[in-house]
Amino acid sequence: LYLYEQYAMVALPVSKAVPPQRMTPADEDFYSTVAIQALTRIFKDQSLAVHHGMVMQAIMFIFNFLGEKCVPFLSKVVPHMLHTIK
């Protein structure tokens, strides 16, 4: 770097926010999170549209099992389900 470029560089303040913790298999929601992420990827892939009905059934099975614990996943899944239903 040239001298004037080094002079113009400024240090950014370190964020005081706590970084999110990485999930491990010991976490209660680990397996349901992994399954829903995989099913969501299938929803996003239009070449797998023939499987979208089965994906919806699998997600509903997981949601029934989770009960009220499914609420954090709704914002990720419902838009894809609505798009599939259209």
Backbone as CSV, one residue per row, in Angstrom:
resi,resn,N_x,N_y,N_z,CA_x,CA_y,CA_z,C_x,C_y,C_z
1,LEU,0.832,-1.181,0.000,0.000,0.000,0.000,0.879,1.247,0.000
2,TYR,0.367,2.241,-0.624,1.081,3.514,-0.607,0.864,4.189,0.739
3,LEU,1.705,5.107,1.048,1.660,5.786,2.337,0.327,6.493,2.559
4,TYR,-0.196,7.168,1.523,-1.460,7.892,1.711,-2.628,6.931,1.893
5,GLU,-2.555,5.714,1.317,-3.614,4.738,1.517,-3.605,4.220,2.948
6,GLN,-2.422,4.007,3.489,-2.323,3.556,4.867,-2.822,4.623,5.827
7,TYR,-2.555,5.883,5.503,-2.982,6.981,6.349,-4.508,7.098,6.350
8,ALA,-5.131,6.828,5.201,-6.584,6.991,5.071,-7.356,5.829,5.707
9,MET,-6.688,4.716,5.967,-7.374,3.561,6.544,-7.692,3.836,8.015
10,VAL,-8.888,3.510,8.402,-9.301,3.735,9.780,-9.782,2.418,10.373
11,ALA,-9.531,2.230,11.618,-10.004,1.028,12.295,-11.481,1.184,12.620
12,LEU,-12.237,0.141,12.364,-13.662,0.152,12.692,-13.836,-0.314,14.134
13,PRO,-14.784,0.280,14.841,-14.996,-0.155,16.231,-15.499,-1.595,16.267
14,VAL,-15.111,-2.311,17.268,-15.546,-3.696,17.445,-16.984,-3.685,17.934
15,SER,-17.794,-4.520,17.332,-19.198,-4.600,17.720,-19.316,-5.156,19.129
16,LYS,-20.239,-4.602,19.870,-20.481,-5.074,21.225,-21.536,-6.180,21.257
17,ALA,-22.109,-6.484,20.092,-23.124,-7.529,20.021,-22.471,-8.889,20.236
18,VAL,-23.180,-9.743,20.912,-22.692,-11.087,21.166,-22.851,-11.898,19.875
19,PRO,-21.799,-12.549,19.397,-21.940,-13.339,18.171,-22.855,-14.532,18.411
20,PRO,-23.615,-14.919,17.390,-24.517,-16.061,17.585,-23.717,-17.329,17.838
21,GLN,-24.253,-18.166,18.704,-23.570,-19.413,19.011,-23.887,-20.443,17.939
22,ARG,-22.907,-21.245,17.631,-23.091,-22.296,16.642,-23.846,-23.456,17.293
23,MET,-24.805,-24.012,16.561,-25.588,-25.123,17.099,-24.778,-26.403,17.036
24,THR,-24.979,-27.253,17.999,-24.347,-28.568,18.029,-25.429,-29.628,18.172
25,PRO,-25.115,-30.876,17.893,-26.129,-31.935,18.052,-26.688,-32.036,19.471
26,ALA,-26.007,-31.458,20.427,-26.515,-31.488,21.803,-27.669,-30.507,22.002
27,ASP,-27.811,-29.529,21.112,-28.900,-28.560,21.231,-30.239,-29.238,20.936
28,GLU,-31.241,-28.775,21.636,-32.569,-29.390,21.527,-33.157,-29.271,20.117
29,ASP,-32.946,-28.130,19.468,-33.548,-27.887,18.153,-32.606,-28.185,16.990
30,PHE,-31.478,-28.819,17.242,-30.485,-29.027,16.189,-31.046,-29.819,15.013
31,TYR,-31.608,-30.978,15.266,-32.036,-31.864,14.186,-33.235,-31.308,13.425
32,SER,-34.155,-30.675,14.132,-35.284,-30.067,13.429,-34.815,-28.892,12.581
33,THR,-33.833,-28.130,13.056,-33.292,-27.007,12.278,-32.607,-27.512,11.013
34,VAL,-31.806,-28.541,11.144,-31.107,-29.095,9.979,-32.114,-29.646,8.967
35,ALA,-33.121,-30.352,9.439,-34.117,-30.931,8.540,-34.899,-29.842,7.812
36,ILE,-35.318,-28.813,8.530,-36.093,-27.742,7.903,-35.230,-26.950,6.918
37,GLN,-33.956,-26.750,7.219,-33.071,-26.078,6.267,-32.928,-26.895,4.988
38,ALA,-32.787,-28.202,5.117,-32.665,-29.056,3.931,-33.949,-29.035,3.115
39,LEU,-35.088,-29.099,3.785,-36.367,-29.060,3.083,-36.597,-27.705,2.424
40,THR,-36.151,-26.643,3.049,-36.284,-25.307,2.469,-35.447,-25.195,1.204
41,ARG,-34.266,-25.814,1.193,-33.437,-25.793,-0.021,-34.146,-26.505,-1.173
42,ILE,-34.873,-27.567,-0.859,-35.644,-28.256,-1.900,-36.749,-27.347,-2.414
43,PHE,-37.406,-26.617,-1.505,-38.438,-25.661,-1.918,-37.874,-24.611,-2.871
44,LYS,-36.674,-24.137,-2.605,-36.087,-23.074,-3.416,-35.668,-23.550,-4.801
45,ASP,-35.455,-24.833,-4.975,-34.993,-25.387,-6.248,-36.192,-25.769,-7.108
46,GLN,-36.451,-25.008,-8.151,-37.611,-25.265,-9.006,-37.469,-26.547,-9.814
47,SER,-36.239,-27.031,-9.998,-36.073,-28.293,-10.720,-36.561,-29.478,-9.880
48,LEU,-36.763,-29.260,-8.599,-37.280,-30.301,-7.705,-38.758,-30.084,-7.379
49,ALA,-39.457,-29.390,-8.244,-40.863,-29.042,-7.992,-41.746,-30.271,-7.805
50,VAL,-41.385,-31.395,-8.398,-42.192,-32.606,-8.227,-42.162,-33.093,-6.783
51,HIS,-41.175,-32.680,-6.026,-41.044,-33.115,-4.635,-41.635,-32.118,-3.631
52,HIS,-42.096,-30.974,-4.089,-42.563,-29.934,-3.180,-43.752,-30.388,-2.332
53,GLY,-44.620,-31.220,-2.877,-45.747,-31.731,-2.090,-45.278,-32.579,-0.920
54,MET,-44.306,-33.435,-1.172,-43.760,-34.269,-0.101,-42.991,-33.423,0.914
55,VAL,-42.353,-32.374,0.443,-41.642,-31.465,1.355,-42.642,-30.802,2.295
56,MET,-43.781,-30.378,1.745,-44.804,-29.755,2.593,-45.304,-30.745,3.641
57,GLN,-45.500,-31.992,3.255,-45.945,-33.003,4.216,-44.895,-33.226,5.306
58,ALA,-43.630,-33.280,4.910,-42.559,-33.496,5.884,-42.473,-32.324,6.859
59,ILE,-42.598,-31.102,6.336,-42.540,-29.923,7.205,-43.721,-29.908,8.163
60,MET,-44.899,-30.250,7.684,-46.070,-30.290,8.561,-45.898,-31.370,9.642
61,PHE,-45.304,-32.495,9.292,-45.035,-33.537,10.288,-44.086,-33.014,11.362
62,ILE,-43.034,-32.321,10.939,-42.073,-31.749,11.893,-42.751,-30.703,12.763
63,PHE,-43.565,-29.833,12.135,-44.255,-28.792,12.901,-45.227,-29.399,13.909
64,ASN,-45.941,-30.446,13.520,-46.847,-31.109,14.466,-46.079,-31.675,15.646
65,PHE,-44.915,-32.235,15.377,-44.086,-32.781,16.446,-43.560,-31.676,17.360
66,LEU,-43.119,-30.551,16.758,-42.543,-29.464,17.545,-43.584,-28.700,18.354
67,GLY,-44.807,-28.652,17.862,-45.840,-27.873,18.553,-45.510,-26.390,18.494
68,GLU,-45.521,-25.729,19.638,-45.261,-24.288,19.680,-43.798,-23.941,19.394
69,LYS,-42.935,-24.909,19.463,-41.520,-24.654,19.168,-41.266,-24.429,17.679
70,CYS,-42.293,-24.618,16.838,-42.134,-24.420,15.399,-42.199,-22.945,15.002
71,VAL,-42.617,-22.082,15.905,-42.820,-20.663,15.591,-41.579,-19.990,14.985
72,PRO,-40.358,-20.215,15.485,-39.202,-19.551,14.871,-38.958,-19.961,13.415
73,PHE,-39.464,-21.115,13.004,-39.249,-21.596,11.643,-40.293,-21.078,10.655
74,LEU,-41.400,-20.565,11.151,-42.501,-20.178,10.268,-42.097,-19.125,9.247
75,SER,-41.327,-18.140,9.669,-40.954,-17.058,8.741,-40.075,-17.566,7.607
76,LYS,-39.399,-18.681,7.805,-38.542,-19.238,6.761,-39.302,-20.169,5.826
77,VAL,-40.343,-20.796,6.332,-41.015,-21.849,5.582,-42.301,-21.385,4.902
78,VAL,-43.086,-20.573,5.582,-44.416,-20.207,5.077,-44.369,-19.533,3.696
79,PRO,-43.442,-18.604,3.424,-43.430,-18.011,2.066,-43.249,-19.051,0.960
80,HIS,-42.418,-20.052,1.198,-42.199,-21.092,0.193,-43.432,-21.979,0.048
81,MET,-44.113,-22.226,1.160,-45.333,-23.033,1.094,-46.419,-22.292,0.315
82,LEU,-46.553,-20.999,0.574,-47.565,-20.217,-0.151,-47.262,-20.165,-1.636
83,HIS,-46.004,-20.037,-1.968,-45.607,-20.005,-3.388,-45.934,-21.342,-4.061
84,THR,-45.735,-22.440,-3.348,-46.012,-23.768,-3.882,-47.516,-23.979,-4.058
85,ILE,-48.311,-23.464,-3.145,-49.762,-23.647,-3.209,-50.376,-22.892,-4.389
86,LYS,-49.773,-21.777,-4.776,-50.347,-20.970,-5.877,-50.642,-21.776,-7.084
